Amino acid sequence: MRPVRSSAQRSRLAQIETPLGLVVTSPSFADGAPIPRRHAGRGVGDDVSPALAWTGLPDATSTVVLIIEDDDVPLPRPLWHTVAVLGGSVVHLDEGALGPDASDVVFLKTPLGRRYSGPRPIPGHGVHHYRFHVFGLSTPLRPDTTGRTELLRDLRATATACGTLTGTYRRP
């Protein structure tokens, strides 16, 4: 399975163009650097979401969407670990803010559930790249937005800004 991988180019999120770019940062890891074990998924680490911040949201942002995807899974497309929908004025998340008791976050269902799900690559599969995509939307998500297809539709139609922070994780 080592040579079998998706890629960033196969991500449907990479195809969404926006007029503005966001700068996404974390005090836990630099862009392109390893993600600390504390933020790794169940059975690997503590599964605590890292602190994140972003700048460059337009003033009229209605909704912020955070999508965490693994570009290196042995699947045709990257795997979405987490989809979190936030208010339009949110410009940062504290460490652990995407916990199970988060009241100001709406989680959309992913193959890994409705929650933060940290890095958990297959043992021995090499380095995986985890992209933390942040999108600013000009309108709220439609009421029927419950899955990937509907979310991609909404992102294509109303995203005005986006940015990405990439972290890596490797399991021996």
N, C-alpha and C positions, 0 to 999 in steps of 0.2 A: 504493500500500500504506500510505501514511501514515495514513489514517483507519481502516484495518483493525487492530483491536487486541482482545486478550483484556482481562481486568480482574481486579482483586483479588477482586471479588464472584463471579467465575466459578471461583475457585480452590476445589477440593474441600477444601483444608486449612482454609479459612475456616469450613467447616461443622463442624469438629471442636471440640467444647466440652470444656473441662477445668475442674476445680474450682479449680485454682491457676494463677496467671500467673507467668511468668518474666520477668526483665529481661535482655535481650540487648544487649551493647555490643561495640564494637570501638575500639581506639585508632587505627585507620586512617581511620574515617569516622564521623560522627555520624548518628543516625537521620534519614533524609530527605535526607542530603547526598550529594554525588557520591563514587563509589568511585574511589580512585586508579588510574591506568592500570596500575600494577604488578600489580594484582589482576584486570585484564581478561583475557579469554580469548586462546587461541592466535591469532596473526596480528594481534592488536590490542594486547595488552600482554604482560607476562611470565608470566601465568597462575599466579601465586603466590597461594595462599589467604590471606585476611587473618586476623589474630589475632582471636579471638572469645572472649567470656566471658559467662556467664549465672549469675544468682543466683535462688534460690527453689526449687530442686529438693527434693522431699520426701526424707527420709532413706532411705526404702525403695525408691528408684528403682533399677530393675534395668538399664535400657537408656536411652541418649540417642540420639535420631535428629535429625540436621540435614538439612534439605531446603532447597536454594536454588532459587528459581523466578523466572522472568521473567514479570511480569504483562502485559507490553505486546507480546507476540509476535502476529503476524497469524494466530492460530489460535483455535479455539473455546475452549480452556482455556489457562491459563498453562503454560509449558514448564519442566519440571524439569531444571535443569542438573546438580545434584549431590544424591545421597542418601548420607549417611555414617552408619553405625551405630557407636556408641561405648559404652564401659562406663558403668554407672550412676553411677560416682563422678566422671566427667569433668565439670569445671565451666569449662574453658577450653581453647582450642586456640591454640598459638603460630602466628605467621606461617609459612606453608609446611607446616604439620602435615598438610595433606591432599594432600601430594605423592605421586608414584607409588611411593615406597618406604615409605609409612606402614604399619607392621606392626600397629599397635593399632587400625586402622580397617577396617571392612568396608564396601565400596562396593556399593550395589545399582545395577543397570543402569538408565540413563536414555537418552533418545534421543541424548545426547552422549557416552555411554560409561560406564565404571566408574572415575570419577576426579573430582577437582575440575575444574570447567569454569567459568571466570570469565565475566563479562559480555562479550557479543559481539553487540550489537544490529545490525540491518541498517543499513548506512550511509544517512543521511538520513531515518531512520524516527522521529527525535525522541528524546526522553528515555524511557528504559526504567527501570522500577522493579524492583529485585531484592530479593526478600524472603528473609531468612535465618531460617527457622522452626526453632526448637529445641523438641523434645518430650521430656518425661520419661515413661517407661513403667514400669508396676508389674511387668511380666514381660518376659522376653526375647521377641524376635520368634519366631514359629513357624518351624519348619524349612522349611516350604514358602513362606516369604515371600521371593520373588525379584523381584517386580515391583510396579507401582503399585497394582493392585487388591488384592493381598494386604497390602501395606503400609497402605493406607487402612483395610482391615478391622482390622488390628492396632492402628492408632492410635485408631480409634473405640472399640475394646474395652478398651484398657489405658492410654491416655494420661491421666496425672494432672496434668500441668502443661505449659504451652506459652507461648512468647514469640516475638516477631518483631522483627528489626532490618531496616530498609529502607534500601537505598542506591540511588543512581541512576547511570546511565551513558548517555552520548550519543556517537554517532559522527557526525561531520559528513558 
